[in-house]
Amino acid sequence: MDLDPTEMKKVANRLKRAQGQLAAVVRMVDEGADCVDVVTQLSAVSKALDRAGFAVISTGLKQCLADGENGDGDMEKLEKLFLSFA
């Protein structure tokens, strides 16, 4: 399954932002930042990664349905991926 390049560019941008957030969290830990601040930023990174994953899965699901490729194998794979984020 080939995913829409436009949608994947958005996902890549989201992942790059999450990467920057994670680097900031590492700096915070190295510098001994307040625990509450570190956990808050970790939560933001986690949500950004989850959103990127959901975007990939939803794009794949939309494409399978639009292309008529909704064979049981593809749908089962997408369902398992989706549930891995739940």
Backbone as JSON, one array per atom type, in Angstrom:
{
  "sequence": "MDLDPTEMKKVANRLKRAQGQLAAVVRMVDEGADCVDVVTQLSAVSKALDRAGFAVISTGLKQCLADGENGDGDMEKLEKLFLSFA",
  "N": [[0.85, -1.17, 0.0], [0.74, 2.09, -0.99], [1.14, 5.2, 0.48], [-0.47, 8.41, 0.51], [1.55, 10.96, -0.62], [1.34, 13.68, 0.08], [-0.07, 13.65, 2.5], [1.73, 12.14, 3.98], [3.87, 13.86, 4.11], [2.92, 15.75, 5.89], [2.77, 14.13, 8.14], [5.49, 13.55, 8.48], [6.44, 16.12, 9.09], [5.13, 16.52, 11.53], [6.36, 14.52, 13.03], [8.97, 15.47, 13.04], [8.66, 17.78, 14.57], [7.97, 16.55, 16.99], [10.35, 15.24, 17.47], [12.02, 17.39, 17.98], [10.77, 18.33, 20.31], [11.27, 16.15, 21.98], [14.06, 16.24, 22.14], [14.28, 18.58, 23.58], [13.17, 17.74, 26.0], [15.07, 15.87, 26.82], [17.22, 17.62, 27.25], [16.11, 19.07, 29.35], [16.01, 17.12, 31.35], [18.74, 16.54, 31.62], [19.57, 18.97, 32.62], [18.35, 19.05, 35.03], [15.66, 19.86, 35.36], [12.41, 20.84, 36.64], [10.32, 18.24, 37.82], [7.56, 18.13, 37.2], [7.41, 19.77, 34.95], [8.99, 18.32, 33.15], [7.51, 15.93, 32.9], [5.15, 16.97, 31.81], [6.06, 17.88, 29.31], [6.94, 15.43, 28.24], [4.5, 14.16, 27.99], [3.36, 15.74, 25.98], [5.06, 15.08, 23.84], [4.47, 12.38, 23.57], [1.76, 12.46, 22.82], [2.02, 13.77, 20.36], [3.4, 11.86, 18.87], [1.53, 9.78, 18.92], [-0.55, 10.99, 17.46], [0.68, 11.24, 14.97], [0.98, 8.54, 14.31], [-1.73, 7.74, 14.21], [-2.52, 9.31, 12.05], [-1.11, 8.15, 9.93], [-2.27, 5.6, 9.9], [-5.0, 6.23, 9.47], [-4.85, 7.44, 6.98], [-3.99, 5.3, 5.43], [-6.21, 3.61, 5.75], [-8.29, 5.15, 4.6], [-7.33, 5.25, 1.99], [-7.33, 2.54, 1.26], [-10.07, 2.01, 1.31], [-10.99, 3.82, -0.61], [-9.67, 2.97, -2.89], [-10.72, 0.55, -3.27], [-9.39, -1.57, -2.25], [-10.02, -3.11, -0.08], [-9.48, -5.65, 1.04], [-9.64, -8.5, 3.22], [-7.18, -9.02, 4.46], [-5.66, -6.59, 4.34], [-7.36, -4.88, 5.77], [-7.41, -6.14, 8.27], [-4.74, -5.84, 9.04], [-4.58, -3.02, 9.23], [-6.45, -2.62, 11.25], [-5.19, -3.91, 13.41], [-2.92, -2.3, 13.64], [-4.14, 0.14, 14.29], [-5.33, -0.5, 16.75], [-3.07, -0.89, 18.23], [-2.38, 1.58, 19.12], [-4.31, 2.2, 20.9]],
  "CA": [[0.0, 0.0, 0.0], [1.47, 3.35, -1.05], [0.36, 6.24, 1.14], [-0.5, 9.71, -0.13], [2.75, 11.72, -0.27], [0.97, 14.94, 0.74], [-0.39, 13.32, 3.9], [2.94, 11.66, 4.65], [4.7, 15.04, 4.39], [2.37, 16.3, 7.13], [3.2, 13.23, 9.21], [6.92, 13.77, 8.67], [6.58, 17.4, 9.8], [4.69, 16.28, 12.91], [7.41, 13.73, 13.68], [10.13, 16.35, 13.25], [8.33, 18.6, 15.74], [8.07, 15.68, 18.16], [11.77, 15.0, 17.67], [12.52, 18.6, 18.64], [10.24, 18.32, 21.67], [11.98, 15.12, 22.73], [15.39, 16.77, 22.41], [14.11, 19.55, 24.67], [12.94, 16.98, 27.23], [16.37, 15.33, 27.22], [17.96, 18.75, 27.83], [15.51, 19.38, 30.65], [16.45, 16.08, 32.29], [20.17, 16.77, 31.85], [19.75, 20.2, 33.4], [17.67, 18.91, 36.32], [14.42, 20.65, 35.37], [11.33, 20.41, 37.53], [9.68, 16.98, 37.43], [6.25, 18.4, 36.59], [7.67, 20.3, 33.61], [9.49, 17.21, 32.33], [6.39, 15.03, 32.61], [4.25, 17.69, 30.92], [6.64, 17.85, 27.97], [6.89, 14.05, 27.77], [3.12, 13.92, 27.57], [3.19, 16.4, 24.68], [5.77, 14.27, 22.84], [3.7, 11.14, 23.4], [0.55, 12.79, 22.05], [2.43, 14.08, 18.99], [3.71, 10.58, 18.23], [0.25, 9.07, 18.72], [-1.27, 11.64, 16.35], [1.36, 10.86, 13.73], [0.6, 7.16, 14.03], [-3.13, 7.7, 13.78], [-2.6, 9.91, 10.71], [-0.64, 7.13, 8.98], [-3.28, 4.54, 9.83], [-6.24, 6.73, 8.85], [-4.57, 7.64, 5.56], [-4.01, 3.96, 4.82], [-7.59, 3.12, 5.74], [-9.02, 5.89, 3.57], [-6.84, 4.84, 0.67], [-7.82, 1.18, 0.99], [-11.49, 2.08, 1.02], [-11.18, 4.55, -1.86], [-9.12, 2.19, -4.0], [-11.38, -0.74, -3.34], [-8.45, -2.6, -1.81], [-10.37, -3.44, 1.3], [-9.42, -7.08, 1.3], [-9.6, -8.8, 4.64], [-5.82, -8.93, 4.96], [-5.3, -5.19, 4.56], [-8.19, -4.32, 6.84], [-6.95, -6.71, 9.53], [-3.47, -5.18, 9.37], [-4.89, -1.66, 9.66], [-7.12, -2.7, 12.55], [-4.18, -4.22, 14.42], [-2.12, -1.1, 13.85], [-4.96, 1.12, 14.99], [-5.49, -0.93, 18.14], [-1.79, -0.78, 18.95], [-2.33, 2.92, 19.71], [-5.4, 2.36, 21.88]],
  "C": [[0.9, 1.24, 0.0], [0.59, 4.44, -0.47], [0.55, 7.57, 0.42], [0.69, 10.56, 0.32], [2.45, 13.04, 0.45], [0.68, 14.7, 2.21], [0.86, 12.89, 4.65], [3.91, 12.8, 4.94], [4.23, 15.69, 5.69], [2.8, 15.45, 8.32], [4.68, 13.44, 9.52], [7.17, 15.07, 9.43], [6.19, 17.25, 11.27], [5.77, 15.52, 13.68], [8.66, 14.57, 13.95], [9.9, 17.28, 14.44], [8.46, 17.79, 17.02], [9.53, 15.4, 18.49], [12.4, 16.2, 18.39], [12.03, 18.68, 20.08], [10.99, 17.32, 22.54], [13.39, 15.58, 23.07], [15.33, 17.78, 23.56], [13.9, 18.84, 26.01], [14.27, 16.4, 27.73], [17.22, 16.42, 27.85], [17.44, 19.08, 29.22], [15.98, 18.39, 31.71], [17.92, 16.3, 32.64], [20.42, 17.97, 32.75], [19.02, 20.16, 34.74], [16.41, 19.74, 36.44], [13.4, 20.04, 36.32], [10.62, 19.2, 36.97], [8.36, 17.22, 36.7], [6.44, 18.91, 35.16], [8.13, 19.19, 32.66], [8.34, 16.29, 31.93], [5.4, 15.69, 31.65], [4.77, 17.65, 29.48], [6.67, 16.43, 27.4], [5.49, 13.69, 27.29], [2.85, 14.54, 26.21], [3.86, 15.6, 23.57], [4.98, 13.01, 22.53], [2.46, 11.38, 22.55], [0.9, 13.08, 20.59], [2.73, 12.8, 18.22], [2.44, 9.78, 17.95], [-0.5, 9.67, 17.53], [-0.64, 11.31, 15.01], [1.0, 9.44, 13.34], [-0.83, 7.04, 13.55], [-3.29, 8.28, 12.37], [-2.16, 8.9, 9.65], [-1.71, 6.07, 8.8], [-4.54, 5.04, 9.13], [-6.04, 6.98, 7.36], [-4.6, 6.31, 4.83], [-5.42, 3.41, 4.71], [-8.41, 3.83, 4.67], [-8.62, 5.44, 2.17], [-7.34, 3.45, 0.31], [-9.29, 1.21, 0.59], [-11.75, 2.76, -0.32], [-10.73, 3.74, -3.06], [-9.82, 0.85, -4.18], [-10.48, -1.89, -2.96], [-8.79, -3.1, -0.42], [-10.48, -4.94, 1.51], [-9.26, -7.33, 2.78], [-8.19, -8.65, 5.22], [-5.4, -7.51, 5.27], [-6.08, -4.59, 5.73], [-7.76, -4.86, 8.2], [-5.65, -6.07, 9.97], [-3.72, -3.78, 9.91], [-5.55, -1.66, 11.03], [-6.11, -2.99, 13.65], [-3.3, -3.0, 14.7], [-2.88, -0.05, 14.64], [-5.08, 0.76, 16.46], [-4.18, -0.85, 18.92], [-1.63, 0.59, 19.6], [-3.38, 3.12, 20.8], [-4.93, 2.05, 23.29]]
}
